[in-house]
């Protein structure tokens, strides 16, 4: 992994990309052969172009977004995101932990998410299931 300052810089740029839905900035944060694991158990999305396209698809569905991220260790961060699912006109909340492994140039080679997502409709379904 690159030095801790490189991770802080990467995290800062990642937050700006998330806040602004900046696909070009996000793509620049990954190496050409980077791997993104949406969960540790899924097959990775490979390559900076494919990774940035995956994020763009998510960003296209959510409006009125908010994003916050805090470093919790070397290469580790906790993030929260909110917004509204435009097609359903309902709030959407996501919280998670990420692990980023950077190369010597400060680009991410491997990004892994552990995520909890809950929309209003999902919370209603969960409460009914437990009743």
Helices and strands as residue ranges (DSSP letters): H 4-20, H 23-28, E 30-37, E 45-46, H 48-61, E 62-73, E 76-85, E 90-102, E 108-119, H 120-130
